[in-house]
Amino acid sequence: METQPLDPLVWRVGTVTVLGSVMSVLDTTIVNVALDPLARHLHSDLNAIAWVVTAYLLAIAAVTPITGWAARRIGTRRLYLLSLVLFTLGSLLCGLAWSTGTLIVARVLQGAGGGLLLPVGQMITVRMAGRHNLGRVMGVLGVPTVLAPVVGPTLGGFLLEHLSWRAIFLINLPIGVVALVLALRILPRDAGASTYRLDVRGLLLAPTGLALLTYGLSETASQPGLLRAPVVLPILAGMCLLAAFARHALRVEHPLLDLRLFSDRTYTMASIACLANGAISLGGLILLPLYLQGIRGENAVDTGMLVAPTAVGVVLVMRRAGRLTDRYGGGRLAVIGTTILAVGTIPFVTLDAQTGYPLLVAAMLVRGIGVGLVGMPLMTAALVSLQPSHTQDASAQLHVLQRVGGSLGTALFIVVLQRQLRAGGGAGSYGHTFGWVLAATVLSLLPCVALMVLEKQRRLKVPVLAPEPV
């Protein structure tokens, strides 16, 4: 059946929302090539400076759940404008930071704005395009969003080499101003309305629990031994707070995160896969720049260029991935993409000080193809399985899971790397750490396969095995 052309206004609105989304996602990885220089300039160790990445991801995860409530309360247009202002201000403060502590605090503010930009932009785009065109629109407009994390190190390397580390953050200022002007002119107006009360208790429990859990995990890299108070106490406290949040969320009418959405098994599998994908894609991207700078002695520009083939791989498949998702389902695309991602990770497991660059470039290209076939299909599969009234909450929840996965993956892989380097592993430390990335990638195939099976059952309308309604 021939598809109908979309209203040009959809593409104009989508272009505006993509500008904000790109800034938010770009800043998850643009500092990756700057971690080693930042550690030297700010007199910090790698474990502490990694919180420049982790704090940003955790801030995104903390504010994203309020997206649905805030969009209903003040309207999506106003919320998007507010998010742009907050993110741009946070970027300015990052560029003015004078210590590791001040930079981390500024990154939290920046993440608070960035955590709202992506889901609010997606809400606006979904509403304009309609559910039937969701795969096609996200397949096109999702290219910059998925491409941004893999382009980030390349852009960051250029800015670091030719300007300074501050430029990595200050570059957001002109983009933020342009996005704000366009948003004021193009985004359709919508009015807020009275809605349910914000789940303040949930807002305190969930982000605090995640932060404590991540902090405890990162502390395992500081000294030998896992059974130490700085490790055990934060992890236990974080787990208790998260358990308390889960109990609370299932008992109140309008929780911060609607855990009742997980009664739909298709959404559940897609969500688990999103969490795992965030860990292996965002967490894995932090390792290669450290290897290239720390072991091979590459400068920031060359490091960024050597990481660039991943972006090429994403571009090759991303637009077609949207159409294939509409036709075959997100689960099948996710299985294929994750398998390709695993194959592309295998060469990194054998990293040493003489690993040939042609092999690394080819492997990064393959990994990019895998990344392009996983992210957006999973998001689409999760959203189309639910009723339209749940789209806002579900979209915010999926972005939370991706960022939580990214923060936990970053913390875990840095811990593994630090412990290997401390034990004198040298270049082999990076290969060992990529072994963990490979293992996580293989495990993430399980929810993708389950999602593919559930989608097939839904299409065949098997009543006994169909996902339970939300």
C-alpha positions as CSV (number, residue, x, y, z in Angstrom):
1,M,0.0,0.0,0.0
2,E,1.4,3.4,-1.0
3,T,2.1,5.7,1.9
4,Q,0.6,9.2,2.0
5,P,3.0,12.2,2.1
6,L,3.2,13.9,5.4
7,D,2.2,17.5,6.1
8,P,5.3,19.8,5.7
9,L,4.5,21.2,9.1
10,V,5.4,17.9,10.6
11,W,8.9,18.1,9.2
12,R,9.3,21.7,10.2
13,V,8.2,20.9,13.8
14,G,10.4,17.8,13.8
15,T,13.4,19.8,12.7
16,V,13.0,22.2,15.6
17,T,12.7,19.4,18.1
18,V,15.6,17.5,16.7
19,L,17.9,20.6,17.4
20,G,17.2,20.3,21.1
21,S,17.4,16.5,21.1
22,V,20.7,16.6,19.3
23,M,22.2,18.9,21.9
24,S,21.0,16.8,24.7
25,V,22.2,13.5,23.3
26,L,25.5,15.0,21.9
27,D,26.6,16.0,25.4
28,T,26.4,12.4,26.6
29,T,29.6,11.6,24.6
30,I,31.2,14.9,23.5
31,V,33.3,14.9,26.6
32,N,34.6,11.4,26.1
33,V,37.8,12.5,24.3
34,A,38.3,15.2,27.0
35,L,38.3,12.9,30.0
36,D,42.0,12.4,30.0
37,P,42.9,16.1,29.4
38,L,40.2,17.1,32.0
39,A,41.7,14.9,34.6
40,R,45.1,16.5,34.1
41,H,43.8,20.1,33.9
42,L,41.6,19.8,37.0
43,H,44.0,17.6,38.9
44,S,41.6,14.7,39.2
45,D,41.8,10.9,38.7
46,L,39.9,9.0,36.0
47,N,37.3,7.6,38.4
48,A,36.3,11.1,39.7
49,I,36.4,12.8,36.3
50,A,34.1,10.0,34.9
51,W,31.4,11.6,37.0
52,V,31.3,14.4,34.4
53,V,29.6,11.8,32.2
54,T,27.8,9.9,34.9
55,A,26.3,13.0,36.7
56,Y,24.9,14.2,33.4
57,L,23.2,10.9,32.7
58,L,21.8,10.6,36.2
59,A,20.4,14.1,36.0
60,I,18.7,13.2,32.8
61,A,17.2,10.1,34.4
62,A,16.1,12.1,37.4
63,V,14.1,14.8,35.6
64,T,12.8,12.8,32.6
65,P,10.0,11.1,34.7
66,I,8.3,14.4,35.4
67,T,8.0,15.1,31.7
68,G,4.4,13.8,31.4
69,W,3.2,15.7,34.4
70,A,4.9,19.0,33.4
71,A,3.7,18.7,29.8
72,R,0.1,18.4,31.0
73,R,0.5,21.1,33.5
74,I,2.2,23.9,31.4
75,G,1.9,22.5,27.8
76,T,4.5,20.9,25.6
77,R,5.6,24.1,23.9
78,R,6.3,26.0,27.1
79,L,8.1,23.0,28.6
80,Y,10.3,22.7,25.5
81,L,11.2,26.3,25.7
82,L,12.0,26.1,29.4
83,S,14.1,23.0,28.8
84,L,16.1,24.8,26.1
85,V,16.8,27.8,28.4
86,L,17.9,25.5,31.3
87,F,20.2,23.4,29.1
88,T,21.8,26.4,27.5
89,L,22.4,28.0,30.9
90,G,23.9,24.8,32.2
91,S,26.2,24.7,29.2
92,L,27.4,28.2,30.0
93,L,28.2,27.3,33.6
94,C,30.1,24.1,32.4
95,G,32.3,26.3,30.2
96,L,33.0,28.6,33.2
97,A,33.8,25.8,35.7
98,W,37.1,25.9,37.6
99,S,37.2,22.6,39.4
100,T,35.9,19.0,39.0
101,G,33.3,19.7,41.6
102,T,31.9,22.8,40.0
103,L,31.9,21.1,36.6
104,I,30.0,18.1,37.9
105,V,27.4,20.5,39.5
106,A,27.0,22.4,36.3
107,R,26.6,19.1,34.4
108,V,23.7,18.2,36.7
109,L,22.0,21.5,35.8
110,Q,22.7,20.9,32.1
111,G,21.4,17.4,32.4
112,A,18.2,18.6,34.0
113,G,17.4,20.6,30.9
114,G,18.7,17.9,28.6
115,G,16.5,15.3,30.3
116,L,13.4,17.2,29.3
117,L,14.4,18.1,25.7
118,L,14.4,14.7,24.1
119,P,11.1,13.3,25.5
120,V,9.2,16.5,25.1
121,G,10.4,16.9,21.5
122,Q,9.3,13.3,20.9
123,M,5.9,14.0,22.4
124,I,5.4,17.0,20.1
125,T,6.6,15.0,17.0
126,V,4.5,12.0,17.8
127,R,1.4,14.1,18.2
128,M,2.0,15.9,14.9
129,A,2.8,12.7,12.9
130,G,0.3,10.3,14.3
131,R,0.9,6.7,15.4
132,H,0.7,5.2,11.9
133,N,3.6,7.3,10.6
134,L,5.7,7.0,13.7
135,G,8.3,4.6,12.3
136,R,8.7,6.7,9.1
137,V,9.1,10.0,11.0
138,M,11.4,8.6,13.7
139,G,13.4,6.9,11.1
140,V,14.3,10.2,9.5
141,L,14.3,12.6,12.4
142,G,15.9,9.9,14.6
143,V,19.1,9.9,12.5
144,P,20.6,13.0,14.1
145,T,19.6,11.9,17.6
146,V,21.1,8.5,17.2
147,L,24.1,9.9,15.3
148,A,24.9,12.5,17.9
149,P,26.5,10.2,20.5
150,V,28.9,8.7,18.0
151,V,29.7,12.1,16.4
152,G,30.3,13.6,19.8
153,P,33.9,12.3,20.3
154,T,34.9,13.6,16.8
155,L,33.5,17.1,17.4
156,G,34.8,17.1,21.0
157,G,38.3,16.2,19.7
158,F,38.3,19.0,17.2
159,L,37.2,21.6,19.7
160,L,39.7,20.3,22.3
161,E,42.6,20.4,19.9
162,H,41.9,23.8,18.3
163,L,40.3,25.7,21.2
164,S,40.0,24.3,24.7
165,W,37.9,21.9,26.8
166,R,35.6,24.8,27.6
167,A,34.5,25.0,24.0
168,I,33.1,21.5,24.3
169,F,30.3,23.0,26.4
170,L,30.2,26.6,25.1
171,I,29.4,25.4,21.5
172,N,25.8,24.7,22.8
173,L,25.2,28.4,23.3
174,P,24.7,29.5,19.6
175,I,22.8,26.3,18.9
176,G,20.6,26.8,21.9
177,V,19.8,30.4,20.9
178,V,18.9,29.3,17.3
179,A,16.7,26.5,18.6
180,L,14.9,28.8,21.0
181,V,14.1,31.3,18.2
182,L,12.9,28.6,15.8
183,A,10.8,27.0,18.6
184,L,9.1,30.3,19.3
185,R,8.2,30.8,15.7
186,I,7.3,27.2,14.6
187,L,6.1,25.1,17.5
188,P,2.3,25.0,17.7
189,R,0.8,26.5,20.8
190,D,-0.9,24.3,23.4
191,A,-2.4,25.2,26.7
192,G,-1.6,23.6,30.0
193,A,-4.3,22.4,32.3
194,S,-4.9,21.4,35.9
195,T,-3.7,17.8,36.4
196,Y,-2.8,15.4,39.1
197,R,-0.3,16.3,41.8
198,L,3.3,15.6,41.2
199,D,4.6,12.5,42.9
200,V,7.2,14.3,45.1
201,R,7.9,11.2,47.2
202,G,8.7,9.2,44.1
203,L,10.9,12.1,42.8
204,L,12.9,11.9,46.0
205,L,13.2,8.1,46.2
206,A,14.1,7.0,42.6
207,P,16.8,9.5,41.7
208,T,18.4,9.3,45.1
209,G,18.4,5.5,45.0
210,L,20.0,5.5,41.5
211,A,22.7,8.0,42.5
212,L,23.6,6.0,45.6
213,L,23.7,2.8,43.6
214,T,25.9,4.3,40.9
215,Y,28.2,5.9,43.5
216,G,28.7,2.7,45.4
217,L,29.5,0.9,42.1
218,S,32.0,3.6,41.1
219,E,33.7,3.4,44.5
220,T,34.8,-0.2,43.8
221,A,37.5,1.2,41.6
222,S,39.1,3.5,44.2
223,Q,40.6,0.7,46.4
224,P,41.0,-3.1,46.4
225,G,38.2,-5.0,48.1
226,L,34.5,-4.9,47.5
227,L,33.3,-5.4,51.1
228,R,34.1,-1.8,52.2
229,A,31.7,0.7,53.8
230,P,32.0,3.2,50.9
231,V,30.9,0.5,48.5
232,V,28.4,-1.6,50.5
233,L,26.5,1.1,52.3
234,P,25.6,3.2,49.2
235,I,24.7,0.2,47.2
236,L,22.4,-1.2,49.9
237,A,20.9,2.2,50.6
238,G,20.3,2.7,46.9
239,M,18.6,-0.7,46.5
240,C,16.4,-0.1,49.5
241,L,15.3,3.3,48.2
242,L,14.5,1.8,44.8
243,A,12.5,-1.0,46.3
244,A,10.6,1.6,48.4
245,F,9.9,3.5,45.2
246,A,8.6,0.4,43.4
247,R,6.2,-0.3,46.3
248,H,5.1,3.3,46.4
249,A,4.7,3.5,42.6
250,L,2.4,0.5,42.5
251,R,0.1,1.9,45.2
252,V,-0.5,5.5,44.1
253,E,-2.7,6.6,41.2
254,H,-0.2,8.8,39.4
255,P,3.3,7.7,40.3
256,L,6.5,9.3,39.0
257,L,7.1,6.2,36.8
258,D,4.0,4.2,35.9
259,L,5.3,0.7,36.6
260,R,1.9,-0.7,35.7
261,L,2.9,-0.2,32.1
262,F,5.0,-3.3,32.5
263,S,1.9,-5.4,32.6
264,D,2.2,-5.3,28.8
265,R,4.9,-7.9,28.0
266,T,5.8,-6.3,24.7
267,Y,6.5,-3.0,26.4
268,T,8.4,-4.8,29.2
269,M,10.8,-6.6,26.8
270,A,11.4,-3.4,24.8
271,S,12.1,-1.6,28.0
272,I,14.6,-4.2,29.3
273,A,16.3,-4.1,25.9
274,C,16.5,-0.2,26.0
275,L,18.2,-0.4,29.4
276,A,20.8,-2.9,28.2
277,N,21.3,-1.0,24.9
278,G,22.0,2.2,26.9
279,A,24.7,0.4,28.9
280,I,26.5,-1.2,25.9
281,S,26.2,1.8,23.5
282,L,26.7,4.8,25.8
283,G,28.9,3.0,28.3
284,G,30.9,1.3,25.7
285,L,31.6,4.6,23.8
286,I,33.7,5.9,26.7
287,L,36.4,3.2,26.4
288,L,37.9,3.6,22.9
289,P,38.9,7.3,23.3
290,L,40.7,6.4,26.6
291,Y,42.6,3.6,24.8
292,L,43.6,5.7,21.8
293,Q,44.9,8.5,24.1
294,G,46.2,6.5,27.0
295,I,47.8,3.6,25.1
296,R,48.4,4.8,21.5
297,G,49.2,8.4,22.4
298,E,46.8,9.9,19.9
299,N,45.7,13.6,20.1
300,A,42.1,14.6,20.5
301,V,41.5,15.3,16.8
302,D,42.9,12.0,15.7
303,T,41.0,10.2,18.4
304,G,37.8,11.8,17.3
305,M,38.4,10.9,13.7
306,L,39.2,7.3,14.5
307,V,35.9,6.9,16.4
308,A,34.0,8.5,13.4
309,P,33.4,5.3,11.5
310,T,30.7,4.4,14.1
311,A,28.8,7.4,12.9
312,V,29.1,6.3,9.3
313,G,27.6,3.0,10.2
314,V,24.6,4.6,11.8
315,V,24.0,6.9,8.8
316,L,24.1,3.9,6.5
317,V,21.1,2.2,8.1
318,M,19.2,4.6,10.3
319,R,16.7,6.0,7.8
320,R,15.9,2.6,6.4
321,A,15.5,1.2,9.9
322,G,12.4,3.3,10.4
323,R,10.6,1.9,7.4
324,L,11.7,-1.7,8.2
325,T,10.4,-1.3,11.7
326,D,7.0,-0.3,10.3
327,R,7.0,-3.4,8.1
328,Y,8.7,-6.1,10.2
329,G,8.5,-4.9,13.8
330,G,11.1,-3.5,16.1
331,G,12.0,-6.8,17.7
332,R,13.3,-8.4,14.6
333,L,15.4,-5.3,13.8
334,A,16.7,-5.2,17.3
335,V,17.8,-8.8,17.2
336,I,19.7,-8.2,13.9
337,G,21.2,-5.0,15.1
338,T,22.3,-6.4,18.5
339,T,23.9,-9.4,16.7
340,I,25.8,-7.1,14.4
341,L,26.8,-5.0,17.4
342,A,28.2,-8.1,19.2
343,V,30.2,-9.1,16.1
344,G,31.6,-5.6,15.8
345,T,32.7,-5.8,19.4
346,I,34.7,-9.0,19.1
347,P,37.9,-7.4,17.7
348,F,38.1,-5.0,20.6
349,V,38.4,-7.9,23.0
350,T,41.8,-8.6,21.6
351,L,43.1,-5.0,21.9
352,D,46.8,-4.5,22.6
353,A,49.3,-1.8,22.0
354,Q,49.8,-2.8,18.3
355,T,46.3,-3.5,17.2
356,G,46.0,-2.4,13.6
357,Y,43.8,0.7,12.9
358,P,42.2,-0.8,9.8
359,L,40.8,-3.6,11.9
360,L,39.5,-1.0,14.5
361,V,38.0,1.2,11.8
362,A,36.2,-1.8,10.3
363,A,34.9,-3.0,13.6
364,M,33.6,0.5,14.5
365,L,31.8,0.7,11.2
366,V,30.1,-2.6,12.0
367,R,29.2,-1.4,15.5
368,G,27.7,1.7,14.0
369,I,25.4,-0.4,11.8
370,G,24.3,-2.4,14.8
371,V,23.6,0.8,16.8
372,G,21.5,2.2,14.0
373,L,19.4,-0.9,13.9
374,V,18.6,-1.1,17.6
375,G,17.8,2.2,19.3
376,M,14.8,3.6,17.4
377,P,13.2,0.2,16.6
378,L,13.1,-0.6,20.3
379,M,11.5,2.8,21.1
380,T,8.9,2.4,18.3
381,A,8.1,-1.2,19.3
382,A,7.5,-0.1,22.9
383,L,5.3,2.9,22.1
384,V,3.1,1.3,19.5
385,S,2.2,-1.6,21.9
386,L,0.4,0.8,24.2
387,Q,-2.7,2.9,24.0
388,P,-2.2,6.5,22.8
389,S,-3.1,7.8,26.3
390,H,0.0,6.2,27.7
391,T,2.4,7.6,25.1
392,Q,3.7,10.5,27.2
393,D,4.4,8.4,30.3
394,A,5.9,5.5,28.3
395,S,8.2,7.8,26.2
396,A,9.6,9.4,29.4
397,Q,10.1,6.1,31.0
398,L,12.0,4.7,28.0
399,H,14.4,7.6,28.0
400,V,14.9,7.1,31.8
401,L,15.9,3.5,31.2
402,Q,18.3,4.4,28.4
403,R,20.1,7.0,30.6
404,V,20.1,4.8,33.6
405,G,21.6,2.0,31.5
406,G,24.2,4.5,30.2
407,S,25.2,5.7,33.7
408,L,25.4,2.2,35.1
409,G,27.3,1.0,32.0
410,T,29.8,3.9,32.2
411,A,30.3,3.3,36.0
412,L,30.7,-0.5,35.5
413,F,33.2,-0.3,32.6
414,I,35.3,2.4,34.2
415,V,35.4,0.3,37.4
416,V,36.6,-2.8,35.4
417,L,39.1,-0.7,33.5
418,Q,40.5,1.0,36.6
419,R,40.9,-2.2,38.5
420,Q,42.7,-3.8,35.5
421,L,45.0,-0.9,35.1
422,R,45.8,-0.9,38.8
423,A,46.7,-4.5,38.5
424,G,49.2,-3.7,35.8
425,G,47.2,-4.9,32.8
426,G,48.4,-2.2,30.4
427,A,46.9,-2.3,27.0
428,G,45.3,-5.6,27.8
429,S,43.1,-3.9,30.3
430,Y,41.0,-2.4,27.6
431,G,40.6,-5.7,25.8
432,H,39.4,-7.3,29.1
433,T,36.9,-4.4,29.6
434,F,35.6,-4.8,26.1
435,G,35.1,-8.5,27.0
436,W,32.5,-7.2,29.6
437,V,30.9,-5.1,26.9
438,L,30.7,-8.1,24.6
439,A,29.1,-10.2,27.4
440,A,26.5,-7.5,28.1
441,T,25.7,-7.3,24.4
442,V,25.1,-11.0,24.0
443,L,22.9,-11.0,27.1
444,S,20.9,-8.1,25.7
445,L,19.9,-10.4,22.8
446,L,17.5,-12.2,25.2
447,P,14.9,-9.5,25.6
448,C,15.2,-8.6,21.9
449,V,14.4,-12.2,20.9
450,A,11.5,-12.2,23.4
451,L,10.2,-8.9,21.9
452,M,10.4,-10.4,18.4
453,V,8.3,-13.4,19.5
454,L,5.7,-11.2,21.3
455,E,5.3,-9.0,18.2
456,K,4.8,-12.0,16.0
457,Q,2.1,-13.3,18.4
458,R,0.4,-9.9,18.4
459,R,0.3,-9.8,14.6
460,L,-1.1,-13.3,14.5
461,K,-3.6,-12.3,17.2
462,V,-3.1,-15.4,19.3
463,P,-5.5,-14.7,22.2
464,V,-3.9,-17.0,24.7
465,L,-0.4,-15.7,24.4
466,A,-1.2,-12.1,23.5
467,P,0.2,-9.4,25.8
468,E,-2.1,-8.4,28.6
469,P,-3.7,-5.0,28.2
470,V,-2.5,-2.1,30.2
